[in-house]
C-alpha cells in the first residue's frame, strides 16, 4: 500500500514539475518575442531620425553656401556700395 502511494506521489511530482516547466518555457518565449518587437520598433524610429537628420544637414549646407556667396559679395564691395548696403540694412 505504501509502495503504491509512493509511486503515486512521484507521478504527481513529475506532472507538477513538467507543468511548471511548460509555463516557464511559455513565459520565456513571450518575453523574447516582446523584446524582438521592441527592437524592431526602435530601429524604425532610429531610421526615421536618421532621414530627418540627413535632410537637415542638406538644408544647413545650402544655407552655408548662400552665406558664403553673400560674404564674397560683401567683401568685394567698394566704399559707395558699402554705404548703400548699410543704408538698406538700417532702413529694414
KAQUIVEN-V291689 format. One record per backbone hydrogen bond with DSSP energy under -0.5 kcal/mol. CO is the residue of the C=O (numbers start at 1). NH is the residue of the N-H. If there is no record, write none. Layout:
<<CO NH> <CO NH>>
This chain:
<<1 5> <2 6> <3 7> <4 8> <5 9> <6 10> <7 11> <8 12> <9 13> <10 14> <11 15> <12 16> <13 17> <14 18> <15 19> <16 20> <17 21> <18 22> <19 23> <20 24> <21 25> <22 26> <23 27> <24 28> <25 29> <26 30> <27 31> <28 32> <29 33> <30 34> <31 35> <32 36> <33 37> <34 38> <35 39> <36 40> <37 41> <38 42> <39 43> <40 44> <41 45> <42 46> <43 47> <44 48> <45 49> <46 50> <47 51> <48 52> <49 53> <50 54> <51 55> <52 56> <53 57> <54 58> <55 59> <56 60> <57 61> <58 62> <59 63> <60 64> <61 65> <62 66> <63 67> <64 68> <65 69> <66 70> <67 71> <68 72> <69 73> <70 74> <71 75> <72 76> <74 77> <78 82> <79 83> <80 84> <81 85> <82 86> <83 87> <84 88> <85 89> <86 90> <87 91> <88 92>>
